[in-house]
Amino acid sequence: MRELVEAMIEKIEYFGLEEKAEYYREETESELSRNDFPDNQYLWAMIKDMAEILEQYTA
């Protein structure tokens, strides 16, 4: 899970969205420290949000 999140955050930074990247870095790190298992629904929601942001820049 951590590798996926970190890769997505790096892509968000690549597109010049440092504030969003920092927000997701803090939130995902906090969530991963509590529950890093694949059933973490809040983490999946953040991944979905990041994917939607990246879609806007790659579509």
Secondary structure, DSSP 8 states (H G I E B T S, - for coil): -HHHHHHHHHHHHHTT-HHHHHHHHHHHHHHHHH--STT-HHHHHHHHHHHHHHHHHH-
